[in-house]
Amino acid sequence: MLNLFKNEEKRYFALNHFYRKKFGKKVFKISLNGGFTCPNIDGTVGSGGCIYCSSGSGQFGGNPREDLSTQFSKIKDMMHQKWKSALYIGYFQANTNTYAPVSELRKKYETVLKEKNVVGLSISTRPDAISDEVLDYLEELQKRTFLTVELGLQTIHPATTILINRCHSLKVFEDMVYKLSEKNINVVAHIINGLPYETKEMMIKTIEYLNTLPINGIKIHMLSITENTKLKDIWEKEKFPLLTKDEYIDIICEQLAILRPDIVIHRLTGDPKITELVEPKWLVKKFEVLNEIDKELEKREIRQGIAYKKDE
């Protein structure tokens, strides 16, 4: 098996390692809020949003009351307290960042691309919110910068998809992955472990499915119950089981073992705001969870893709 993370300190193909290989130095994302809404909030495909969403995804994006240049500058200056020299990826994180006319997208994306030392854009969106016109513009962007489109999937299981109010089908996700891939656009899939009533086997099946698609990266989150969400109301009423930290680490290890080795790991746990988190409390110690994942991978002698089967 090709070792795509040779000399990497991790036992998986970490994003930091990928960036260093590609750009030759430290690269960090600058999370921005472009002031977009979501078709699952405004009534276009649904209302109320996903049940775990309080105010739109990307809660750590910039301040939407500030223009993008100001957001970029403030976050860059904060990052420079740790890294004096680096390159940047403009990360449109909050809500659905392709959900607008091309003219509006062009204005916002190009503003960030003009910033010094920006080497690319990462655009978080829904698979049902990329029109043909937007797709053509993304293809244009891909030819002149390092472009990544992040697509929310969360799960492959229909009953869960309905429960969490995603309001799009698995086929819509799959079709958009292929459309983006055909235009040589990097695709990152988002999934969530610990969704209500899903078993470990179901979460493994989601990884097996993604192995069959031309995705370039993955973000794995742990379900977090936060204030002001429909999920909190459901949990308080039904008290569906939540994964313990040990259960989550066990599932992550098994998912990494079967995950295609060329898929870049962008995230391995959630990162909720402490002031809004209801459960599970262990999520507030993000780096402790990541360290324990590393230790367990070493203990089990697991590297990403060690049990990957191409035909699955």
Buried (B, 14 or more C-beta within 10 A) or exposed (E): EEEBBEEBEBBBBBBBBBBBEEBEEBBBBBBBBBBBBBBBBEEBBBEEBBBBBBBBBBBEBBEBEBBBEEBBBBBBEEBEEEEEEBBBBBBBBBBBBBBBEBEEBBEBBEBBBEBEEBBBBBBBBBBBBBEEEBBEBBBBBBEEBBBBBBBBBBBBBEEBBEBBBBBBEBEBBBEBBEBBBEBEBBBBBBBBBBBBEBEBEBBBBBBBBBBEBEBBBBBBBBBBBBEEBBBBEBBEEEEBEBBEBEBBBBBBBBBBBBBBBBBBBBBBBBEBEEEBBBBBEBBBEBEEBBEBBBEBBEEBEBBBBBEBEEEE
